[in-house]
Structure formats: C-alpha cells, structure tokens
Amino acid sequence: MALQFCGVGFSPIRYRGGLGARAVASESNATALRGAEEEKVKLGGSEVKVTKLGIGAWSWGDTAYWNDFEWDDRKLKAARAAFNASIDSGITFFDTAEVYGAGVMGAVNSETLLGRFIKERQQKESVEVAVATKFAALPWRFGRGSVLSALRNSLSRLGLSSVDLYQLHWPGIWGNEGYIDGLGDAVEQGLVKAVGVSNYSEKRLRDAYNQLKKRGIPLASNQVNYSLIYRLPEENGVKAACDELGITLIAYSPIAQGALTGKYTPENPPTGPRGRIYTPEFLAKLQPLLNRIKEIGQNYGKTQTQVVLNWLICQGNVVPIPGAKNAEQATEFAGALGWQLTDQEIEELRSVASETKPVIGFPVEKL
Ligand SMILES: NC(=O)c1ccc[n+]([C@@H]2O[C@H](COP(=O)([O-])OP(=O)(O)OC[C@H]3O[C@@H](n4cnc5c(N)ncnc54)[C@H](OP(=O)(O)O)[C@@H]3O)[C@@H](O)[C@H]2O)c1
C-alpha cells in the first residue's frame, strides 16, 4: 500500500495570510501532503514523477564538508528525522550520490543511510519514495562498464533493485561518451527508471541528449548550482537549453547552503568550509536582499527559506533539492509549495539579487 493522500482538491492559491515567520512549519500536514502529491512533475521526457521539490542528502553521514567534520548518533537521529518529516510533509524525492559520506574516516555513506531510512519507514507502512543517486566520473574510471558497476554498488548500499534517477555527477576529463552509453545500458537493463547529468554545460548537455536520443532514451535532467544568488544557468544557456529540450533542471544548493535563509549574519557566519565562501563581508552585502525576501515572505506568512525556494520553482522546469539536516528544516521546505510569488516579485528579487556578486561555483561546471 502506498502512502495515502486525502482526495480533497487542492488549488495553488496565492496565500496572503498575516501569519508569523514560522507559521508554515505548523501548517496542516494534510494540506502539505495533498499539495506535494498533486503537484508532482515528470522528470524531463521520462515517466518518473517526483514532488516539485526534493531533499538533498549530501550532509547525511558526511564529515568532509558538513557536520564540523564529525558524525555521531545525534546527527544520525536528526538526519533520520529529516527523512521522516519529509515523507510526513509529502516530499518523497531524495537526492544522494556514491561520493557523499564516502572515503573519509568517521563518515557514513549517504546512500547507506538513505537506504536504511527507507527500509525503516517501509517496515511501518508502504511509502513511495523516488531516489536519485550519482556516478562519480573519476579519472581512472573508463567506459560504459564502469557506470554499471558503480551503479550496482550504489544499489547495494541503498538496498534497492533500481533507482528512479541515475546521474553523472560531473563531466569526466575523458570518457564521457562511454559514460552516456553506460547510462543507456542502465535504463535498458532496468536498473534505473531515468537518467540525467549534473554540472553539464549547454554544449555537453546537447551532446548527451542527442547521444541518448539515438537509443530512444530521454535525458531527464541536469542538476546544477542554481539559486537567487547563483544564476549562472540563466546566463550560460543551460536553463534555456533545458527548457528547449524538455530536460528538468534540478537546482542544487538552492538556499545557498543556508546563506539565503537569514540564519547567518556578518556577526554569525557559518563555520567550517562554508565560512570561507559565505564570509562576513559577503553576508553584509547580502543583507538588503535578505531584508526584501523577508518583507515579501511576511505578506504570505512564509519564511525566507520558503520564498527563495518558491522563487526557483516559479522559474518553471526547476526542481530544487535543498539539504535538510533535521526535521524542522525538512518541514519548512514543504511550505515552499502550494503558492507562488507574483511575476513582479520574482523580477524584483532577481534585480535586487543582481546587486550581489555571486559566490565561487563548483569548478566542474566549467569542464
Ligand atoms: N550535483 C552536485 O554537484 C551537487 C553539489 C552540491 C549539492 N548537491 C545536492 O544538492 C543538495 C542541496 O545542496 P546543498 O546541501 O549544497 O545546499 P543547500 O540546500 O542550499 O543548503 C543546505 C544547508 O542549509 C541549511 N539549512 C537547511 N534548511 C534550513 C532552514 N530551513 N533554515 C536554515 N538553514 C537551513 C543546513 O545547514 P546548517 O543547518 O548547517 O546551516 C543545510 O545543510 C545536496 O544535499 C546534494 O544532494 C549536488
């Protein structure tokens, strides 16, 4: 039995209540469930349908970038609660990767954790979860066979016989045609329902799309860094190519790793590697934008996080996958769905955001 959603109609009304900033976290779960379920979207030309917003699982088990280089039971419980709160809020799409939480002392593989959380939940009730994971195009991996063998290892960690979306995490230095062939083989062998790429430029995207098309397989998605303060996909042709070819743009780091939530200030910057990107100077320049996001959100009874996620969804053909470390964060994300900013607000936010110089991106986008 799949998770049951109430059959009452849901309409994405423009919500203008005067509720406090945290109001959405307490919004009726039933409404959120209905909204998320009914607003499912297809990933590109594939048959896979996912919620309009997914949850990123990079931080789960990771000790290389997140979690102050330490993973412990408390963080594990919080990650499990994030997973369960997502499901409770109707968000059933999860993004992980073979490299998340891998190869570092004290880390736990994110795929292993996601697989465990799914299994634990399935023991209580049947839930429909869409899982996306990724192949790491490491320089010593050659040919289509390497994609299939990495995928089999991912499936084994996840405890699944197939995944909904398998993505090339970044373009390889070489061997890219072989990797694309490997994606096609994975579809034909029934190991994945849809395939995508990540950090692909417009040219690479078009090449990958055409190569798969020859086999009758749609390239479903391109996962790239995209947020209000990192709008490279709008400028480098990637967003336009995704729209033209019917490829879903999956937006990673959609809340700029917490910088767009209003939680971090020049006096209270993030710790760890993020602190080197979102410096006090950068956060000071961000304040006018954050203030405007807050004001707009107050008109809808929405938090800053929900406004910036809604801004991405309003671009059309974009599925943001914010990372949630705990239940509160995951629940808050669900409140980004079921309403929409006006066209005027969308353009105003883009214009205010363009006053801020973007942070440095992931260099693989330029490969
Ligand atoms: N394909 C790629 O190359 C690539 C690259 C990066 C990410 N990704 C994917 O995209 C996902 C999301 O990106 P991301 O994790 O880099 O960044 P993000 O989603 O923009 O930010 C996530 C972080 O923001 C903070 N946060 C989350 N919800 C919050 C809330 N409601 N209020 C305040 N702070 C909140 C949390 O950290 P704190 O609580 O510690 O502040 C959380 O870890 C990843 O998990 C991964 O699946 C893919």
The ligand as an SDF file (V2000), in Angstrom:
LIG
                    3D

 48 52  0  0  0  0  0  0  0  0999 V2000
   25.4830   17.7530   -8.1910 N   0  0  0  0  0  0  0  0  0  0  0  0
   26.3330   18.4170   -7.4460 C   0  0  0  0  0  0  0  0  0  0  0  0
   27.4890   18.6450   -7.8260 O   0  0  0  0  0  0  0  0  0  0  0  0
   25.8600   18.9320   -6.1320 C   0  0  0  0  0  0  0  0  0  0  0  0
   26.6020   19.8960   -5.4140 C   0  0  0  0  0  0  0  0  0  0  0  0
   26.0830   20.3540   -4.2040 C   0  0  0  0  0  0  0  0  0  0  0  0
   24.8850   19.8480   -3.7160 C   0  0  0  0  0  0  0  0  0  0  0  0
   24.2120   18.9010   -4.4290 N   0  0  0  0  0  0  0  0  0  0  0  0
   22.9140   18.3490   -3.9690 C   0  0  0  0  0  0  0  0  0  0  0  0
   22.0570   19.4290   -3.6100 O   0  0  0  0  0  0  0  0  0  0  0  0
   21.6420   19.2880   -2.2480 C   0  0  0  0  0  0  0  0  0  0  0  0
   21.4410   20.6480   -1.6220 C   0  0  0  0  0  0  0  0  0  0  0  0
   22.5930   21.4690   -1.7610 O   0  0  0  0  0  0  0  0  0  0  0  0
   23.4880   21.8980   -0.5280 P   0  0  0  0  0  0  0  0  0  0  0  0
   23.3370   20.9360    0.5710 O   0  0  0  0  0  0  0  0  0  0  0  0
   24.8450   22.1940   -1.0800 O   0  0  0  0  0  0  0  0  0  0  0  0
   22.9250   23.3380   -0.1020 O   0  0  0  0  0  0  0  0  0  0  0  0
   21.5220   23.9550    0.3300 P   0  0  0  0  0  0  0  0  0  0  0  0
   20.4440   23.0180    0.1130 O   0  0  0  0  0  0  0  0  0  0  0  0
   21.4550   25.2800   -0.3320 O   0  0  0  0  0  0  0  0  0  0  0  0
   21.7560   24.2010    1.8940 O   0  0  0  0  0  0  0  0  0  0  0  0
   21.6090   23.1620    2.8160 C   0  0  0  0  0  0  0  0  0  0  0  0
   22.0110   23.6190    4.2060 C   0  0  0  0  0  0  0  0  0  0  0  0
   21.2960   24.7900    4.5980 O   0  0  0  0  0  0  0  0  0  0  0  0
   20.9930   24.7320    5.9950 C   0  0  0  0  0  0  0  0  0  0  0  0
   19.5290   24.7500    6.1060 N   0  0  0  0  0  0  0  0  0  0  0  0
   18.6850   23.8620    5.5610 C   0  0  0  0  0  0  0  0  0  0  0  0
   17.4190   24.1940    5.8230 N   0  0  0  0  0  0  0  0  0  0  0  0
   17.4360   25.2940    6.5510 C   0  0  0  0  0  0  0  0  0  0  0  0
   16.4370   26.0940    7.1170 C   0  0  0  0  0  0  0  0  0  0  0  0
   15.1460   25.8050    6.9490 N   0  0  0  0  0  0  0  0  0  0  0  0
   16.8110   27.1840    7.8200 N   0  0  0  0  0  0  0  0  0  0  0  0
   18.1030   27.4760    7.9800 C   0  0  0  0  0  0  0  0  0  0  0  0
   19.1100   26.7480    7.4500 N   0  0  0  0  0  0  0  0  0  0  0  0
   18.7840   25.6680    6.7450 C   0  0  0  0  0  0  0  0  0  0  0  0
   21.5520   23.4060    6.5240 C   0  0  0  0  0  0  0  0  0  0  0  0
   22.8570   23.5980    7.0630 O   0  0  0  0  0  0  0  0  0  0  0  0
   23.0800   24.2250    8.5460 P   0  0  0  0  0  0  0  0  0  0  0  0
   21.8890   23.8370    9.3690 O   0  0  0  0  0  0  0  0  0  0  0  0
   24.3620   23.6520    8.9940 O   0  0  0  0  0  0  0  0  0  0  0  0
   23.1760   25.7050    8.3080 O   0  0  0  0  0  0  0  0  0  0  0  0
   21.6630   22.5770    5.2590 C   0  0  0  0  0  0  0  0  0  0  0  0
   22.6420   21.5830    5.3260 O   0  0  0  0  0  0  0  0  0  0  0  0
   22.7230   18.4250   -1.6210 C   0  0  0  0  0  0  0  0  0  0  0  0
   22.2980   17.7980   -0.4470 O   0  0  0  0  0  0  0  0  0  0  0  0
   23.0310   17.4730   -2.7410 C   0  0  0  0  0  0  0  0  0  0  0  0
   22.0510   16.4480   -2.7760 O   0  0  0  0  0  0  0  0  0  0  0  0
   24.6830   18.4550   -5.6240 C   0  0  0  0  0  0  0  0  0  0  0  0
  1  2  1  0
  2  3  2  0
  2  4  1  0
  4  5  1  0
  4 48  2  0
  5  6  2  0
  6  7  1  0
  7  8  2  0
  8  9  1  0
  8 48  1  0
  9 10  1  0
  9 46  1  0
 10 11  1  0
 11 12  1  0
 11 44  1  0
 12 13  1  0
 13 14  1  0
 14 15  2  0
 14 16  1  0
 14 17  1  0
 17 18  1  0
 18 19  2  0
 18 20  1  0
 18 21  1  0
 21 22  1  0
 22 23  1  0
 23 24  1  0
 23 42  1  0
 24 25  1  0
 25 26  1  0
 25 36  1  0
 26 27  1  0
 26 35  1  0
 27 28  2  0
 28 29  1  0
 29 30  1  0
 29 35  2  0
 30 31  1  0
 30 32  2  0
 32 33  1  0
 33 34  2  0
 34 35  1  0
 36 37  1  0
 36 42  1  0
 37 38  1  0
 38 39  2  0
 38 40  1  0
 38 41  1  0
 42 43  1  0
 44 45  1  0
 44 46  1  0
 46 47  1  0
M  CHG  2   8   1  16  -1
M  END
$$$$
